[in-house]
Amino acid sequence: MKNNIQAENLPEIVLITSYPPRECGIATYSQDLVFAIKNKFEKTFKLSICALEYENEKQFYPKEVKYILETDNEVSYKETATKINNNELIQIVVIQHEFGLFRTNETDFIAFLNLLNKPIIVAFHTVLPKPNEELRKLVKSIEKVAKSIIVMTKSSAKILIADYDLDAAKIEIIPHGTHLVEHTDKDILKEKYNLLGRKVLATFGLLSSGKCIETTINALRIIVKRYPDVLFLVIGKTHPNVVKQENESYREQLIARIEELNLQRNVQFINQYLPLPILLEYLQLTDIYLFTSKDRNQAVSGTFSYALSCGCPIISTPIPHAVEILQNETGIIIDFENPKQLARKVIDLLENDALCNSISANGIHKLAPTAWENSAIAHTLLFESISERNLNLAYKIPEVNLNHVKKLTTEFGMIQFSNINKPDAESGYTLDDNARALVAMCQQFEISKDANDLTYISLYFNFIKKCLHKEGYFLNYLCIDKKFTNQNNETNLSDSNGRAIWALGYLISNREILPDTLIEDAIKTMQLALTNVLKIHSPRAMAFIIKGIYYSNKTHKTTDNLNITKHLADKLVQMYKHETTEDWRWFESYLTYGNSILPEAMLCAYLTLGTPKYGEIAILSFDFLLSKTFTEDSIKVVSNKGWLQNNTQNNEEVIGGEQPIDVAYTIMALSKFYDTFLDESYLDKMSIAFNWFLGKNHLNKIIYNPCTGGCYDGLEEDYINLNQGAESTVSYLMARLTIGNYFKTNQKLVPKMPAIAKKKPIPTNKKSQTITI
């Protein structure tokens, strides 16, 4: 009952917009935005819709539509404003504005805005340059009552400032959202839709004469001479407003022109308002997307954005949105209403697969920051900034998605790198990636008990065995032909050996749920791998080995392994004693990568042997590390662009170079410390760190891709590295599976239940502990 009361009292945000089942671009946009926000945040605020319609137009709306504003009814404006004003929970009103929605009723609309006593955000979907005085006055009237104005392109913002004299401080640029796509193979999709063997050109959207489809039809006369099997798909119904005014006369004109030119075999109309999944499949199978609008002032196009996100090479007329986006080989710009030029550019692309692939990849990179998930974050941060009530943003935890992990995995092992979300087989394999994958899949099996997971556990384990030589050391790098490469002779492999032992130990710790033959094989493999570890000097390698033995000892304790733990832990103690000062409590004179593994290993050594100084060093070094990486509500791990030296005068703030693996290791260490000491601050930091993947970082962009199940390779100063390689993807998965032990899926990060402290003597009053060694 308490949760229901809290849900009822959540602040409410109302979107005033056209909305499905009404068929228009803004309705689709608003539905996508609402879905994205609800899917990204929970228990933060309620979203409701005030649908725009005509007085004689009645729609059957979904449940989120709570209000109706009849745009041609003066009384409806006043009644709707009263309803909104009287609802104390409503914090913000967001209006999706397009001049056609309020045509002939601008006076009522402005009066409506002035009646509202809530903060107002207006999103302009159309921004016309060089306005007459009447239009300029109208826009200024909107600005006067708006707390913030959203536009979707830089050019629109410039026009509002230069031509309308709007306050630049009020303007927020939030690009049109785009859908994340897994990018299914073109030939598979073409076969599905009976288009195999055809070169496919396409355009989509509600049909009207402004789209100038005749430009492409006239260009086809030239194109089919070179490519007789080319097919042009015209996807979409005629715009409802066009049908009301002129029925299907425009479509009939196009059909007549097609017949006149004898192009019936080369043009196909898909006269439907397609469901999103089917539309995205059509766009993915498209070889070239054509945008031939003749509206010189069209500020933005959702259809254009969706095509780019699906990897379509685009040829477009120079609307402002296209000119802004299609730069540096992201697409091709042609003149308005120029079929000959269009034909030449289409033929050029059809004859140059390399250029097509380059444009496609560039477009995906360009549009990735505009994913609906990122649009949801941008909108929500704007809501937070102008709300008069603390919104307390709560990110949802995504469901576990193993698709990309499985996509990266061959019958031999996990491939190292990925081009966006396509595995790069030529990058080969590494022991590092397969060791981490073994840990992650064991974590997954602990939860799922799914026999299919056992296949992957065995596969990654066998890869580790393949890398172990009879002398007791591992090699790390193998090419796609499963042969060890020369890179093994050029790189220090100590850390790789440590990671493999960690993975083997974690596997052995699951003895109760895994096949006996697998565990016995893992024990033998680990014992061989431990024969030479006392010679290792890398602190991270020693830390991984200590972790591996800690886990192994849960089900297979040996005196030799305990002695190895003591030897390696004592080495780390000596390193700590050598480097530590009042202001620098660390094992080295710098902080580099994978830092949290060191204090976590000292904690594991403490939990294994019960030696107090190990626990003391674990606490002091971990608290020191956390002080360098956490603020009150965010994490910033040490950048690979500049390690943090023990000389603050020489340390400059480095932005970017943050790696998912460092965040994941931090979460795993926080988990171990929380389980041991039940300190709620560790739990809070676990939540903060995981939110880094979900968009709580300096770019406010997602690092984890919920569509593919992959994780982007890095957070840089002003962009996200979109490649979804093995290291980053498995790191995210380990982090996700770890926090799943403490927080509920698809809810704000809230503890499931108190953790159980280990039955070991632990330091009391940990914050006041001083080290005595």
LINPEHU-V740641 format. One record per pair of residues at least 12 apart in sequence whose C-alpha atoms are under 8 Angstrom apart, sorted by the first residue. I is the first residue (numbers start at 1). GAP is how many residues later the second one is. D is the distance in whole Angstrom. If there is no record, write none. Layout:
I GAP D
I GAP D
This chain:
7 36 7
9 80 7
10 33 7
10 34 7
10 35 5
10 36 6
10 79 7
11 33 8
11 34 5
11 35 6
11 78 5
11 79 6
11 80 6
11 378 8
11 380 7
12 33 5
12 34 5
12 35 6
12 36 7
12 77 5
12 78 4
12 79 6
12 80 7
13 32 7
13 33 6
13 34 5
13 35 6
13 77 6
13 78 6
13 79 5
13 80 6
13 81 7
14 33 6
14 34 5
14 35 6
14 36 7
14 76 7
14 78 6
14 79 5
14 80 6
15 32 7
15 33 6
15 34 5
15 35 6
15 78 6
15 79 5
15 80 6
15 81 7
16 33 6
16 34 5
16 35 6
16 36 7
16 77 7
16 78 6
16 79 5
16 80 6
17 13 7
17 32 7
17 33 6
17 34 5
17 35 6
17 78 6
17 79 5
17 80 7
18 12 8
18 33 5
18 34 5
18 35 7
18 78 8
19 12 7
19 32 6
19 33 7
19 42 8
20 41 7
21 38 7
21 39 7
21 40 7
22 37 7
23 216 8
23 217 7
24 182 7
24 215 7
25 181 8
25 277 7
26 70 7
29 148 8
29 273 8
30 66 8
32 340 7
33 144 8
33 339 7
33 342 8
33 343 7
34 13 7
36 336 6
36 337 6
36 339 8
36 340 6
37 336 7
37 339 5
37 340 7
37 343 8
39 357 7
40 333 7
40 336 7
40 337 8
40 355 6
40 356 6
41 352 7
41 353 5
41 354 5
41 355 5
41 707 8
42 351 8
42 352 6
42 353 6
42 354 6
42 704 8
42 705 6
42 706 6
43 351 7
43 704 8
43 705 7
44 347 6
44 348 6
44 349 5
44 350 6
45 346 7
47 17 7
48 16 5
48 17 6
48 18 6
49 15 6
49 16 4
49 17 6
49 18 6
50 15 6
50 16 6
50 17 4
50 18 5
50 19 7
51 14 6
51 16 6
51 17 5
51 18 6
52 16 6
52 17 5
52 18 6
52 19 6
52 49 8
53 15 7
53 16 6
53 17 5
53 18 6
54 16 5
54 17 6
54 18 6
54 19 8
55 15 5
55 16 7
55 17 6
55 18 6
67 13 7
68 12 7
71 30 7
71 31 6
71 34 7
72 30 8
72 33 7
74 34 6
77 31 7
77 32 7
77 35 6
78 34 7
78 37 8
81 31 6
81 34 6
81 35 6
82 34 8
84 32 7
85 31 6
85 32 6
85 33 7
90 28 8
91 27 6
91 28 7
91 296 6
91 297 7
91 298 7
92 26 6
92 27 5
92 28 6
92 29 7
92 291 7
92 295 7
93 25 7
93 26 6
93 27 5
93 28 6
94 26 6
94 27 5
94 28 6
94 29 7
95 25 8
95 26 6
95 27 5
95 28 6
96 26 6
96 27 5
96 28 7
96 29 7
97 25 7
97 26 6
97 27 5
97 28 6
97 29 8
98 26 6
98 27 6
98 28 6
99 27 7
106 32 8
110 31 7
110 32 7
113 29 8
113 32 7
114 31 7
119 27 7
119 28 6
119 267 7
119 268 7
120 25 7
120 26 5
120 27 6
120 28 7
121 25 6
121 26 6
121 27 5
121 28 6
121 29 7
122 20 8
122 24 7
122 26 7
122 27 5
122 28 6
123 26 6
123 27 4
123 28 6
124 25 7
124 26 6
124 27 5
124 28 8
125 26 7
125 27 7
125 174 7
125 175 7
126 172 7
126 173 5
126 174 7
127 29 6
127 32 7
127 33 7
127 170 8
127 171 8
127 172 6
128 31 8
128 169 6
128 171 8
129 30 6
129 34 7
129 168 7
130 33 6
131 32 7
131 33 8
136 28 6
139 25 7
140 24 7
140 26 7
143 23 7
147 23 7
147 239 7
148 22 5
148 23 6
148 24 7
149 21 6
149 22 5
149 23 6
150 21 6
150 22 5
150 23 6
150 24 7
151 20 7
151 21 6
151 22 5
151 23 6
151 24 7
152 21 5
152 22 5
152 23 4
152 24 6
152 148 7
153 20 6
153 21 7
153 22 6
153 146 8
153 147 7
153 168 7
153 171 8
154 19 7
154 170 8
155 165 7
155 166 8
155 169 7
156 143 7
157 14 7
157 16 7
174 201 7
174 204 7
174 205 8
175 195 6
175 200 7
176 124 8
176 126 7
176 129 7
176 194 7
176 199 8
177 125 8
177 128 8
177 193 5
177 194 5
177 195 5
177 197 8
177 198 6
178 124 8
178 127 6
178 128 6
178 131 6
178 189 7
178 190 8
178 192 6
178 193 5
178 194 5
179 127 7
179 130 7
179 192 6
179 193 6
180 129 7
180 188 8
180 191 6
180 192 8
180 525 8
180 527 6
181 99 8
181 128 7
181 129 6
181 526 6
181 527 7
182 239 7
182 525 6
182 526 6
183 101 7
183 127 7
183 128 8
184 97 8
184 100 7
185 100 8
186 98 6
186 99 5
186 100 8
187 98 7
189 92 7
189 93 8
189 95 8
189 96 6
190 95 6
198 31 6
198 32 6
198 33 6
199 30 7
199 31 5
199 32 6
199 87 8
199 88 6
200 30 6
200 31 5
200 32 6
200 33 7
200 85 7
200 86 5
200 87 5
200 88 7
201 29 7
201 30 6
201 31 5
201 32 6
201 85 6
201 86 6
201 87 5
201 88 6
201 89 7
202 30 5
202 31 5
202 32 6
202 33 7
202 81 8
202 84 6
202 86 7
202 87 5
202 88 6
203 29 8
203 30 6
203 31 5
203 32 6
203 86 6
203 87 5
203 88 6
204 30 6
204 31 4
204 32 6
204 99 7
205 30 6
205 31 5
205 32 7
205 98 6
206 30 5
206 31 5
206 32 5
206 33 5
206 67 8
207 29 6
207 30 6
207 31 4
207 32 5
207 44 8
208 30 6
208 31 6
208 34 7
208 42 7
209 41 6
210 83 6
210 84 6
210 85 6
211 80 8
211 81 6
211 82 4
211 83 6
211 84 8
212 80 6
212 81 6
212 82 6
212 125 7
213 41 8
213 79 7
213 80 8
214 40 7
215 77 7
215 122 6
215 123 7
215 124 5
215 127 8
216 74 8
216 76 8
216 123 6
216 126 7
216 127 8
217 37 8
217 40 8
217 41 7
218 121 6
219 120 4
219 121 6
219 123 6
219 124 5
220 43 8
220 123 7
221 40 7
221 42 8
222 118 8
222 121 6
223 120 6
223 121 8
223 123 8
223 124 7
226 121 8
228 38 8
229 37 7
230 36 6
231 34 8
231 35 4
231 36 6
231 37 7
232 34 6
232 35 5
232 36 6
233 34 6
233 35 5
233 36 6
233 37 7
234 33 7
234 34 6
234 35 5
234 36 6
234 37 8
235 34 6
235 35 5
235 36 6
235 37 7
236 33 8
236 34 6
236 35 5
236 36 5
236 37 5
236 38 7
237 33 8
237 34 5
237 35 5
237 36 6
238 13 8
238 33 8
280 26 8
280 30 7
283 24 6
283 27 6
283 29 7
284 26 5
284 27 7
284 28 7
286 26 6
287 25 6
287 26 7
288 24 6
288 25 5
288 26 6
288 27 7
288 58 8
288 61 8
289 18 7
289 23 6
289 24 6
289 25 5
289 26 6
290 24 6
290 25 5
290 26 6
291 13 7
291 23 7
291 24 6
291 25 5
291 26 6
292 24 6
292 25 5
292 44 7
292 45 7
293 23 8
293 24 6
293 26 8
293 43 8
294 23 7
294 42 6
294 43 7
295 24 7
296 22 7
296 23 6
296 24 8
297 22 6
297 23 7
298 21 6
298 22 7
298 23 8
299 20 7
299 21 6
299 22 6
300 19 8
300 20 7
300 21 5
301 20 7
305 62 7
308 52 7
308 55 6
308 56 6
308 59 7
309 54 7
309 55 5
309 58 6
309 59 7
310 54 7
311 49 5
311 50 7
311 52 6
311 53 6
312 48 6
312 51 8
313 17 8
313 18 6
313 43 6
313 44 8
313 46 6
313 47 5
313 50 7
314 16 8
314 17 5
314 18 6
315 16 6
315 17 5
315 18 6
315 19 7
315 27 8
315 30 8
315 31 8
316 15 8
316 16 6
316 17 5
316 18 6
317 16 6
317 17 5
317 18 6
317 19 5
318 15 6
318 16 7
318 17 7
318 18 7
325 41 8
326 37 8
329 29 7
329 30 6
329 33 7
330 28 8
330 29 5
330 30 7
330 32 5
330 33 5
330 36 8
331 28 6
331 32 7
332 13 8
365 357 7
368 354 8
369 332 7
369 351 8
373 329 7
374 321 8
374 326 7
374 327 5
374 328 6
377 318 7
377 323 7
377 324 8
378 322 7
394 353 8
394 354 5
394 355 8
395 296 7
395 299 7
395 352 7
395 353 6
395 354 8
396 349 7
396 350 5
396 351 5
396 352 6
396 353 8
397 347 8
397 348 5
397 349 5
397 350 6
397 351 7
397 352 7
398 308 7
398 347 7
398 348 6
399 346 7
399 347 7
400 309 8
400 333 8
400 336 7
400 337 8
401 305 7
401 307 8
401 308 5
402 307 6
403 305 6
403 306 6
403 307 8
404 17 8
404 304 6
404 305 5
404 306 5
404 325 8
405 304 7
405 305 7
405 321 7
405 324 7
405 325 7
407 16 7
408 15 6
408 318 7
411 48 7
412 47 7
412 51 7
413 16 7
413 21 7
413 46 6
413 47 6
413 50 6
414 15 6
414 16 8
414 19 7
414 20 6
414 23 8
414 46 8
414 312 7
415 12 7
415 13 6
415 14 5
415 15 8
415 311 7
416 12 6
416 13 5
416 14 6
416 17 7
416 309 6
416 310 5
416 311 7
417 306 8
417 307 7
417 308 4
417 309 6
418 305 6
418 306 5
418 307 5
418 308 8
419 304 5
419 305 7
419 306 8
420 302 5
420 303 4
420 304 6
421 287 7
421 289 7
421 302 6
421 303 5
421 304 8
423 302 8
425 55 6
426 53 7
426 54 6
427 52 7
427 53 7
428 49 8
428 50 6
428 51 4
428 52 5
428 53 8
428 54 8
429 48 6
429 49 5
429 50 6
429 51 7
429 53 8
430 46 5
430 47 5
430 48 6
431 32 7
431 33 6
431 36 7
431 44 7
431 45 5
431 46 7
431 65 7
431 69 7
432 44 7
432 64 6
432 67 6
432 68 7
433 293 6
433 294 6
433 297 8
434 26 5
434 27 8
434 29 7
434 30 7
435 25 7
435 26 8
435 29 7
435 64 6
435 65 5
435 67 8
435 68 5
435 69 8
436 63 7
436 67 7
436 291 8
436 294 7
436 295 8
437 23 7
437 293 6
438 18 8
438 19 6
438 22 6
438 23 7
438 65 6
438 69 8
439 64 5
439 67 6
439 68 7
439 295 8
440 290 7
440 293 7
440 294 5
440 297 8
441 12 7
441 15 7
441 16 6
442 15 7
442 64 8
442 65 7
442 68 8
443 291 7
443 294 7
443 295 8
444 293 7
446 64 8
446 67 8
458 60 8
461 43 8
461 61 8
464 36 7
465 60 7
468 61 7
470 58 8
472 56 5
472 57 5
472 58 7
472 59 6
472 60 6
473 24 7
473 56 6
473 59 7
474 19 8
474 22 7
474 23 6
474 55 8
475 13 6
475 18 7
475 21 8
475 22 8
476 12 6
476 17 7
476 20 6
494 42 7
494 44 7
494 47 6
495 43 7
495 45 6
495 46 4
495 49 8
496 45 7
497 32 8
497 44 7
498 42 8
498 43 4
498 44 7
498 45 7
498 46 5
498 47 5
499 42 7
499 45 6
499 46 7
501 25 6
501 28 7
501 29 8
501 43 7
501 44 6
501 47 5
501 48 8
502 42 5
502 43 6
502 44 8
502 45 6
502 46 4
502 47 7
502 49 8
503 45 7
504 18 6
504 19 8
504 21 8
504 22 6
504 44 7
504 48 8
505 21 7
505 42 8
505 43 4
505 44 6
505 45 7
505 46 5
505 47 4
505 48 8
506 42 6
506 45 5
506 46 6
507 12 7
507 15 7
507 45 8
508 14 7
508 15 7
508 43 7
508 44 5
508 47 7
508 48 8
509 42 5
509 43 5
509 44 7
509 45 6
509 46 6
509 47 8
510 45 8
511 44 7
534 30 7
534 33 8
534 34 7
539 33 7
539 59 7
540 54 8
540 57 7
540 58 6
542 26 6
542 27 8
543 25 8
543 54 6
543 55 6
543 57 8
543 58 5
543 59 8
544 53 7
544 57 7
545 20 8
546 19 6
546 22 7
546 23 8
546 55 6
546 58 7
546 59 7
547 53 8
547 54 6
547 57 6
547 58 8
549 12 7
549 13 8
549 16 7
550 54 6
550 55 7
550 57 8
550 58 6
553 55 8
562 46 8
562 47 7
565 40 6
566 39 7
566 43 8
569 33 7
569 36 7
569 45 7
572 15 7
573 14 8
573 41 8
573 44 8
575 12 5
575 13 7
576 12 7
577 196 8
584 40 8
584 62 7
585 35 7
585 36 5
585 39 6
586 35 6
586 38 8
589 56 6
589 57 5
590 53 7
590 54 5
590 55 4
590 56 6
591 47 7
591 52 6
591 53 5
591 54 6
592 46 6
592 47 8
592 48 7
592 51 5
592 52 7
593 45 7
593 47 7
593 69 7
594 67 7
594 68 5
594 71 7
595 30 8
595 67 7
596 26 7
596 29 7
596 66 8
596 69 6
596 70 5
596 73 6
597 68 7
597 69 8
597 72 7
598 20 8
599 18 7
599 19 4
599 20 7
599 22 6
599 23 5
599 70 8
600 18 7
600 22 8
600 69 5
600 72 7
600 73 8
601 17 8
602 12 5
602 13 7
602 15 7
602 16 5
603 12 5
603 15 5
603 16 8
603 70 8
607 151 8
607 153 7
610 150 7
610 151 7
612 150 8
612 151 7
613 158 7
613 159 8
613 160 7
615 147 7
615 148 7
616 147 7
616 153 7
616 154 8
616 155 6
617 154 7
619 147 7
630 55 8
633 55 6
634 54 6
634 55 7
634 58 7
634 62 7
634 63 7
635 53 7
635 54 6
635 57 7
635 62 7
636 22 7
636 61 8
637 21 6
637 22 8
637 25 7
637 26 7
638 19 8
638 20 7
639 15 7
639 16 7
639 17 6
639 18 5
639 19 5
639 20 8
640 17 5
640 18 7
640 19 8
641 13 7
641 15 7
641 16 5
642 12 7
655 61 7
655 62 5
656 59 6
656 60 4
656 61 4
656 62 8
657 57 7
657 58 6
657 59 5
657 60 7
658 56 6
658 57 5
658 58 7
659 54 7
659 55 5
659 56 7
659 69 7
660 33 8
660 51 8
660 52 8
660 53 7
660 54 6
660 68 5
660 71 6
660 72 7
661 66 7
661 67 6
661 70 5
661 71 7
663 26 6
663 27 8
663 29 8
664 26 8
664 67 6
664 68 6
664 70 7
664 71 5
665 66 8
665 70 8
666 20 8
666 23 8
667 19 5
667 22 7
667 23 7
667 68 6
667 71 7
667 72 8
668 66 8
668 67 7
668 70 7
670 12 6
670 13 7
670 15 7
670 16 6
671 12 7
671 15 7
671 67 7
671 68 8
674 81 8
675 80 6
675 81 6
675 82 6
675 83 7
676 80 8
676 81 5
676 82 6
677 80 6
677 85 8
678 76 8
678 77 7
678 78 8
678 79 7
686 53 7
687 52 8
687 62 6
690 45 7
690 46 8
690 49 8
693 39 8
699 18 8
699 19 7
699 20 8
701 19 8
703 12 7
703 17 7
704 28 7
709 20 8
710 14 5
710 15 8
710 18 8
710 19 5
711 12 8
711 13 5
711 14 7
711 17 5
711 18 4
711 21 6
712 12 5
712 13 7
712 16 6
712 17 7
713 12 6
713 14 8
713 15 5
713 16 8
714 14 8
